[in-house]
Amino acid sequence: MTGLGEIGLETARIARALGMTVSGTKRNVEPIEGIDQVAGNDGLAGLLATADAVVNTLPGTPYTEKLFNREVFAAMKPGTVFVNVGRGTVVDEDALLEALDNGQVSYACLDVFAVEPLPADSPLWSHPRVMVSPHTSALSAAENRLIAERFCSNLRTFLDGGDLPHLVDPVHFY
């Protein structure tokens, strides 16, 4: 698991419920209950050597751009499944295609891409070991209502002088 923030931790919780052992990366390395091993991005290669599957939930920032490059894919255990639900800019798509073609990555489930929408001529569309999903995981009939409720709640907290949740760090951009 790369990116043990809110989305990554929820993904890890579900993976553990399915009987998986979970390790992952976090900018501020600290023990996390239920996570076998936590490392920074500099320790990612060591985690990949034994992983059967890798799920990326990292945000797209200058610090994560093309983190998944040729060297990182080469560090993976041959046959690893790769899932990207974070941001497309975290993955060097040419390096991913090479890893798919040489078997380092056996299958890739991709919800996000460096350029969106994914260009019609991208080889990812037709690759036999790639699933492209529509990047619409948040869509539901209740979406607009939930957004409005969250806004109203945050506005009330702000007007009351309270601490707002989910503030964006202006240095790391998430």
C-alpha positions as CSV (number, residue, x, y, z in Angstrom):
1,M,0.0,0.0,0.0
2,T,1.5,3.3,-1.0
3,G,-0.1,6.2,0.8
4,L,-1.4,5.3,4.3
5,G,-3.7,8.3,4.6
6,E,-7.5,8.1,5.0
7,I,-8.1,6.2,1.7
8,G,-5.1,4.0,2.1
9,L,-5.9,3.1,5.7
10,E,-9.5,2.2,4.7
11,T,-8.2,0.1,1.8
12,A,-5.8,-1.6,4.3
13,R,-8.6,-2.3,6.7
14,I,-10.6,-4.1,4.0
15,A,-7.5,-6.0,2.8
16,R,-6.8,-7.2,6.3
17,A,-10.5,-8.3,6.6
18,L,-9.9,-10.4,3.5
19,G,-7.0,-12.1,5.2
20,M,-4.1,-10.1,3.6
21,T,-1.0,-9.0,5.4
22,V,-0.6,-5.2,4.8
23,S,2.6,-3.1,4.7
24,G,2.8,0.4,3.3
25,T,4.3,3.8,3.0
26,K,3.7,7.0,4.7
27,R,5.4,10.4,4.6
28,N,5.8,10.5,8.4
29,V,6.9,7.0,9.2
30,E,5.3,5.7,12.4
31,P,3.9,2.4,13.6
32,I,0.2,1.9,12.6
33,E,-2.0,-0.7,14.3
34,G,-2.7,-3.5,11.8
35,I,0.0,-2.5,9.4
36,D,2.9,-5.0,9.4
37,Q,5.6,-2.6,8.3
38,V,5.5,1.2,7.6
39,A,8.3,2.8,5.5
40,G,8.8,6.1,3.7
41,N,9.0,6.3,-0.1
42,D,12.7,5.6,0.2
43,G,11.8,2.2,1.7
44,L,9.2,1.3,-0.9
45,A,11.5,-1.0,-2.9
46,G,12.0,-3.2,0.1
47,L,8.3,-3.6,0.7
48,L,7.7,-4.4,-3.0
49,A,10.1,-7.4,-3.0
50,T,7.6,-9.6,-1.2
51,A,4.2,-8.0,-2.1
52,D,1.7,-10.0,-4.2
53,A,-0.3,-6.8,-4.9
54,V,0.4,-3.1,-4.6
55,V,-2.3,-0.5,-4.2
56,N,-1.4,3.1,-4.8
57,T,-3.5,5.8,-3.1
58,L,-0.9,8.5,-3.1
59,P,-1.9,12.1,-4.1
60,G,-0.2,13.7,-7.1
61,T,2.4,16.1,-5.8
62,P,5.9,17.1,-6.8
63,Y,7.1,14.6,-4.2
64,T,5.2,11.7,-5.7
65,E,5.5,12.4,-9.5
66,K,6.6,9.2,-11.3
67,L,7.4,7.5,-8.0
68,F,6.5,4.3,-9.8
69,N,9.3,4.3,-12.3
70,R,11.4,1.6,-14.0
71,E,13.5,1.0,-10.8
72,V,10.4,0.7,-8.6
73,F,8.7,-1.7,-11.0
74,A,11.9,-3.7,-11.2
75,A,12.0,-4.0,-7.4
76,M,8.6,-5.7,-7.4
77,K,8.2,-9.4,-7.0
78,P,7.6,-10.9,-10.5
79,G,3.9,-11.3,-11.2
80,T,2.7,-8.5,-8.8
81,V,-0.7,-7.0,-9.3
82,F,-0.7,-3.2,-9.4
83,V,-3.7,-1.1,-8.6
84,N,-3.7,2.7,-9.0
85,V,-6.6,4.6,-7.4
86,G,-4.4,7.5,-6.2
87,R,-3.3,9.9,-8.9
88,G,-2.0,9.1,-12.4
89,T,1.0,11.3,-12.2
90,V,2.5,9.0,-9.5
91,V,3.1,6.3,-12.3
92,D,5.5,6.5,-15.2
93,E,3.1,4.8,-17.7
94,D,5.9,3.8,-20.1
95,A,7.6,2.0,-17.3
96,L,4.3,0.3,-16.3
97,L,3.8,-0.9,-19.8
98,E,7.4,-2.4,-19.8
99,A,6.7,-4.1,-16.5
100,L,3.4,-5.5,-17.8
101,D,5.2,-6.8,-21.0
102,N,8.1,-8.4,-19.1
103,G,5.8,-10.0,-16.5
104,Q,7.1,-8.0,-13.5
105,V,3.5,-6.8,-13.2
106,S,1.0,-9.5,-14.0
107,Y,-2.1,-7.2,-14.1
108,A,-2.9,-3.6,-13.6
109,C,-6.2,-2.1,-12.5
110,L,-6.1,1.6,-13.3
111,D,-8.6,4.2,-12.3
112,V,-6.4,7.3,-12.9
113,F,-3.9,8.4,-15.5
114,A,-1.2,11.0,-16.1
115,V,-3.5,12.6,-18.7
116,E,-7.3,12.4,-18.2
117,P,-9.3,11.4,-19.9
118,L,-6.9,8.7,-21.1
119,P,-6.1,9.5,-24.7
120,A,-7.8,7.2,-27.2
121,D,-4.4,6.1,-28.7
122,S,-3.0,5.0,-25.3
123,P,-1.8,1.4,-25.4
124,L,-3.3,0.9,-21.9
125,W,-6.8,0.7,-23.5
126,S,-6.0,-2.5,-25.4
127,H,-3.4,-4.1,-23.2
128,P,-4.5,-7.6,-22.3
129,R,-3.4,-7.3,-18.7
130,V,-4.9,-3.9,-17.9
131,M,-8.3,-3.0,-16.6
132,V,-9.3,0.6,-17.1
133,S,-12.0,1.9,-14.8
134,P,-13.9,5.1,-15.4
135,H,-12.6,7.2,-12.4
136,T,-16.2,7.6,-11.0
137,S,-16.0,5.9,-7.7
138,A,-17.7,8.8,-5.9
139,L,-20.7,8.9,-8.1
140,S,-24.0,8.0,-6.4
141,A,-27.5,9.3,-6.4
142,A,-26.8,10.9,-3.0
143,E,-23.5,12.6,-4.1
144,N,-24.9,16.2,-4.5
145,R,-26.8,16.0,-1.2
146,L,-23.7,14.7,0.6
147,I,-21.5,17.4,-0.8
148,A,-24.0,20.1,0.3
149,E,-24.3,18.6,3.8
150,R,-20.5,18.5,4.1
151,F,-20.2,22.1,3.0
152,C,-22.9,23.3,5.4
153,S,-21.3,21.4,8.3
154,N,-17.9,22.9,7.4
155,L,-19.3,26.4,7.1
156,R,-21.0,26.1,10.5
157,T,-17.7,24.9,12.0
158,F,-15.9,27.8,10.4
159,L,-18.4,30.4,11.5
160,D,-18.3,29.0,15.1
161,G,-14.5,29.4,15.1
162,G,-13.9,25.6,15.2
163,D,-11.1,23.5,13.7
164,L,-11.9,22.6,10.1
165,P,-11.4,18.9,9.1
166,H,-9.3,17.8,6.1
167,L,-7.2,21.0,5.7
168,V,-4.8,20.9,2.8
169,D,-1.1,21.2,3.7
170,P,0.2,24.0,1.4
171,V,3.6,22.4,1.2
172,H,2.6,18.8,0.3
173,F,-0.7,19.7,-1.4
174,Y,-3.0,17.2,0.3
